[in-house]
Amino acid sequence: MSVRILIGDADETSRRELGVLLQRPAGFIICAEAVDARQAVVLATGCKPDVAVIDLSLPMMGGVETTRQIRRTSRSTEVVVVSDGDDDDLIDEALRAGARAYLLKREGDLLIAKVVATLARRARSATAA
């Protein structure tokens, strides 16, 4: 069964790079890409991703509120928040909003793919239970 992933990032290059990275593992598919927070919430509700990778600085309402709304409307979706910076207050807020992980974009492809795979397995097992 395929692992469904939503990518929410305003930057087209970042979305494309994340998409290429996350499509490498067998069974990973990008079910949707969002350029702003509202679109991410709507797409998460529609495509029911296993994992949403959300940029903390997503336009319209930001990554924290996007995380909160995705977790409210699509409870089985795990959220990974990514960012270029490491603002401790925003990280804490994102985790309190329901994000399961926070990663710096520069931390490397292998780590991001590994975290998404781990959360996808968690989401699948929760759905199956």
GIQUIFEN-V529982 format. One record per pair of residues at least 6 apart in sequence whose ideal C-beta (glycine too) atoms are under 8 Angstrom apart, sorted by the first residue. I is the first residue (numbers start at 1). J is the second residue. If there is no record, write none. Layout:
<<I | J> <I | J>>
//
This chain:
<<1 | 27> <1 | 124> <2 | 27> <2 | 28> <2 | 29> <3 | 25> <3 | 27> <3 | 28> <3 | 29> <3 | 50> <3 | 51> <3 | 116> <3 | 117> <3 | 120> <3 | 124> <4 | 29> <4 | 31> <4 | 47> <4 | 48> <4 | 49> <4 | 50> <4 | 51> <5 | 22> <5 | 28> <5 | 29> <5 | 30> <5 | 31> <5 | 49> <5 | 50> <5 | 51> <5 | 52> <5 | 53> <5 | 116> <5 | 120> <6 | 30> <6 | 31> <6 | 32> <6 | 33> <6 | 34> <6 | 40> <6 | 43> <6 | 44> <6 | 47> <6 | 49> <6 | 51> <6 | 52> <6 | 53> <6 | 77> <7 | 15> <7 | 18> <7 | 19> <7 | 22> <7 | 30> <7 | 32> <7 | 33> <7 | 34> <7 | 52> <7 | 53> <8 | 33> <8 | 34> <8 | 35> <8 | 36> <8 | 37> <8 | 39> <8 | 40> <8 | 52> <8 | 53> <8 | 54> <8 | 55> <8 | 58> <8 | 63> <8 | 66> <9 | 15> <9 | 18> <9 | 33> <9 | 34> <9 | 35> <9 | 53> <9 | 54> <9 | 55> <9 | 58> <9 | 82> <10 | 35> <10 | 36> <10 | 55> <10 | 57> <10 | 58> <10 | 59> <11 | 55> <12 | 35> <14 | 55> <14 | 105> <15 | 33> <15 | 35> <18 | 53> <18 | 82> <18 | 112> <19 | 30> <19 | 33> <21 | 109> <21 | 112> <21 | 113> <22 | 28> <22 | 30> <22 | 53> <22 | 112> <22 | 113> <22 | 116> <23 | 29> <23 | 30> <24 | 113> <25 | 113> <25 | 117> <28 | 116> <28 | 117> <28 | 120> <31 | 43> <31 | 47> <31 | 48> <31 | 49> <32 | 43> <32 | 44> <32 | 46> <32 | 47> <32 | 49> <33 | 43> <34 | 40> <34 | 43> <34 | 58> <35 | 59> <36 | 58> <36 | 59> <36 | 60> <37 | 58> <37 | 59> <37 | 60> <37 | 61> <37 | 62> <37 | 63> <37 | 65> <37 | 66> <37 | 69> <38 | 60> <38 | 61> <40 | 52> <40 | 54> <40 | 58> <40 | 66> <40 | 70> <41 | 66> <41 | 69> <41 | 70> <41 | 73> <44 | 52> <44 | 70> <44 | 73> <44 | 74> <44 | 77> <45 | 73> <45 | 74> <48 | 74> <48 | 76> <48 | 77> <49 | 74> <49 | 77> <50 | 76> <50 | 77> <50 | 78> <50 | 119> <50 | 120> <50 | 123> <50 | 124> <51 | 77> <51 | 78> <51 | 79> <51 | 80> <51 | 116> <51 | 119> <51 | 120> <51 | 123> <52 | 67> <52 | 70> <52 | 74> <52 | 77> <52 | 78> <52 | 79> <52 | 80> <53 | 79> <53 | 80> <53 | 82> <53 | 112> <53 | 116> <54 | 63> <54 | 66> <54 | 67> <54 | 70> <54 | 79> <54 | 80> <54 | 81> <54 | 82> <54 | 99> <55 | 63> <55 | 81> <55 | 82> <55 | 83> <56 | 62> <56 | 63> <56 | 64> <56 | 81> <56 | 82> <56 | 83> <56 | 85> <56 | 90> <56 | 94> <56 | 102> <57 | 63> <57 | 83> <57 | 84> <58 | 66> <61 | 69> <63 | 81> <63 | 83> <63 | 90> <63 | 94> <64 | 81> <64 | 90> <64 | 93> <64 | 94> <64 | 97> <65 | 97> <67 | 79> <67 | 81> <67 | 94> <67 | 97> <67 | 98> <67 | 99> <68 | 97> <68 | 98> <70 | 77> <70 | 79> <70 | 98> <71 | 77> <71 | 79> <71 | 97> <71 | 98> <76 | 123> <76 | 126> <76 | 127> <77 | 123> <78 | 100> <78 | 119> <78 | 120> <78 | 122> <78 | 123> <79 | 98> <79 | 99> <79 | 100> <80 | 99> <80 | 100> <80 | 101> <80 | 102> <80 | 103> <80 | 112> <80 | 115> <80 | 116> <80 | 119> <81 | 91> <81 | 94> <81 | 99> <81 | 101> <81 | 102> <81 | 103> <82 | 102> <82 | 103> <82 | 104> <82 | 105> <82 | 112> <83 | 90> <83 | 102> <83 | 103> <83 | 104> <83 | 105> <84 | 104> <84 | 105> <84 | 106> <85 | 104> <86 | 104> <91 | 102> <94 | 102> <95 | 102> <100 | 119> <100 | 122> <101 | 115> <101 | 119> <103 | 111> <103 | 112> <103 | 115>>
//
